[in-house]
C-alpha cells in the first residue's frame, strides 16, 4: 500500500474516517468489508499514539465481575474471542496469577466463585478458535505449594493459594492495527498517514468532508465524503474545540502509563501485585487495585498507572518524577523484584476516556463504556459521527456499531457485519506452531527459530511478501544488530507498508525498538537502509535518528 493523495482529492467517499488508531482502522476495515468506499486519514502514523502504548492485554471481562457489570463481561469476552480468531498470529492467551490471602473476599473461595460465574457467563469464549493453543481455558484455583513453585518470593507474604485465569496478549499492537489498515486497503479503502484533518467541510448543517494538511509533503487538500467518522480517540473532541463547535471537552481523559523492564522478572505467567489504591466503583471488592507484571518477548511489562489528564491531549508527557513515583508504587506492591528507575527501559503512555473524578482524587473511577455519538442529535450536524473506544479490546465492536450508524446516515439498511469472524490479512493459517515451521523451512539455513517465530508473529501467513523483498537485496535475511528483525523487513515496510520515517520502522512496522533502545548500531543500520531507499540527505538521516532516540528515557537512550 502507498499514500495516494490524488485519489483522496478526486473521489467522493461514502465515509471519511479520522484517526488511524485501532478504532479508526477497525471502522475502515468494517466499512470497506461491507462495500462502502472509505478514506482513512491519520495525522501522524497508524497506531502511533494511545493504541500502541498499552499493557498489551486483551481483556476478557473478569475484572468487571466485581462491578456486577455483566454486559461488559460479555462484551469483553466476545471481543477477545474475535481478536483471537481474526488475528491468531498477533493475539494469544496469557495466564494471570492472582495470589489469595485469608478467607472471604480476598481468599480462594471468592475467587473460585468468580471463576464459576465467569465460565457460566462466557460459555462461548472459544467458539471458532480451532487451534488449542489459542483457546482460553476456564479459571482455576491452585495450591499454595504450586504458587510458590512459580513465585518463591511470595512465601514471605503468606498466601493461601492463587487463582489463575487467562486473558489475551498482543504480540505487537501496531502490527495488529496495520493488519486492519492493510485489510481495509485490500477491499478498496484509501489510507493515508501524515495527513492531518484540520477542519470539517460543511454545507449548512451537513458535514460533507474534511480539510487535510499533508504533514510530510506540505500542501492542502479536501476530502469529500457523504459521512465522516471521527475515531481519533483522545483527540476527537479537540478537533471540535479547535473548530469552535464546542467550548469544552465533555469526556474526561486518563493518562495511562506502563513501563518496560528489559529483563524477564516473570516468565510464562503474569503476576498480580496489590497496591494501596482502591476501586471506588467495586460492588464486591476483593481489596485494593493491582498492578500486573506481564512477561512479553523476554521482557516485563508493568502497569497500569493512571491519573486525570485535564490538558491539551496533543501535549501529553510523562515526567521523570511520575515514572519514579510509579516505580515506588511497584516496589511497594512487589518489593522482592527490587525495581528501580534504572530498570525502566521504556515508558508507555496514552490517553483514554475516564470516569468522573473530583480534583485531587486518589482512588480513581475509570471509564466504563466507549462513546458513539451521533452529532445530528448532539450538535445539529448531519453526517458526522464520533467513535471513541474505551479500550483496544472493544474497538472492533465499537466500529461495528459506528458502521451500522453510517449506513443509517446514508439511508441504507446495514448489511451484516463480518469482522468478528473474517480473518485479517496474514491470519490465514490453521495452527501457529505449524506456521512457524513453514517460515523456518522457507528461511532455510539463513534463519533460526527466533527469526522464524518473529516473522510468523509480525506477518502471519503473509510472510512470503517479506522474503520476496529479501531476494531483491544484498543480505536481506541478515539480522539487524542483536534483534530478530531482518533487513528485508525495513525495505518491505517502506515499499509495501507506508513507512515514511525511522520511527515508523523502529516502533510500528517492526518491533526493533518497542522494548527499549536497540543500540546505536541497529538504529544506524536501519537509518542507512531507509536513507538509501527514500533518498534522505545526511541531515535528514541525522534528524530521524535524533527523533527516535528522544522517545527513550534519558537514562536508557542508545
PyMOL commands that set and color helices and strands:
alter all, ss='L'
color gray80, all
select helices_A, chain A and resi 5-10+22-33+62-67+70-86+104-106+108-121+132-134+144-150+152-157+173-186+233-243+313-315+320-333+335-337+341-343+375-379+395-409+432-446+449-470+487-496+502-509+520-534+538-549+554-556
alter helices_A, ss='H'
color red, helices_A
select strands_A, chain A and resi 12-18+38-41+57-58+91-100+140-143+161-170+190-192+195-203+206-214+220-230+253-261+269-274+290-296+299-308+344-353+371-374+384-388
alter strands_A, ss='S'
color yellow, strands_A
deselect
rebuild
show_as cartoon
